[in-house]
Amino acid sequence: MSTEKERGLRRLAVLEQSVLTTWPQVLEWDSLRRWVLDNNLLDDYKEQHYFSCSQEVTKIQYAPEKSSSLFSRFLTFLGIK
């Protein structure tokens, strides 16, 4: 059975990984964030099992031919050379 601390840390991680669409979610996120910071739980937050199970996805792309050109970046995004 998980403790209240573990549930709070996990809930904050879930909220930070999702798009907050309602005011109650924003208020809950703010409350949990303050709780973590006020109680020096930042290390516990970072080291929780939730993050070790998450998977990072990285997409490797070529740099635009003209790095200063927004249009070139748009074409690269669309896959047009």
N, C-alpha and C positions, 0 to 999 in steps of 0.2 A: 504494500500500500504506500502510495507516495505522500509525502508531507505537504503541508500548505506552502512551504518555501519552494519545493520542487514544482508544484502546480503553478505557482506564480511566475517562476522563471520560465517555465515552458510556455505559459500563456503569453508572456511578453515576447518570446521568440516567435510564436505563431503570428501575433499581431504585427510584428516588425517585418515579417516575410510576406504579408498580405497587403492588399490595398484597403485602407480604412474608408468605408463608405458611409458610416453613420456617426453622429455625434457621440452616442454611447461608446462606440469602439474607440474614438479619439480620446474620450475621457478615461476609459479603462487603460489605454496605452500610456497616457500621461501619468496616471496614478501608479501603475506598475513601474514605470521608468523612474519616477521619483523615489519609490520604495527601494528599488535596486541601488540607486545612487546614495540615498540617505543612510542605508544600512551596510554600505561597502560590500555589496554582493556582486560587483562587476566581474570579478574573477570567477565566481561560481556561475554567473550567467554565461560567460564565454566558454567555460569548460563543460557545460552540460551535454548530456548524451544526445539531445536533439540536433546539435550542430555536427556531431561526428557521424550521424546517420544521413545528413543531408548531402546531396550530390551537387558539385559545382559543374556547370556546363560552360565551356569556353568555345567560342567560335573563332577560328583562325581565318583571317581574310588578308588579302593583299592591300597594301597602302594605296591610296589614290595616286594616279600619275602626277597630278598637280595638287599637292597637298593644300595649297591656298585656295583652290577653286571649290566652292560649294557645289557647283554643278557637276564637277568631276566626282565628288564624293557621292552625290545622288545617283549618278550613272553606275558607279561601282556597287552601290547598294542594290541597284536593280539587276546587276550582273551584265550590264552593257559595257562593252569596251570601246 
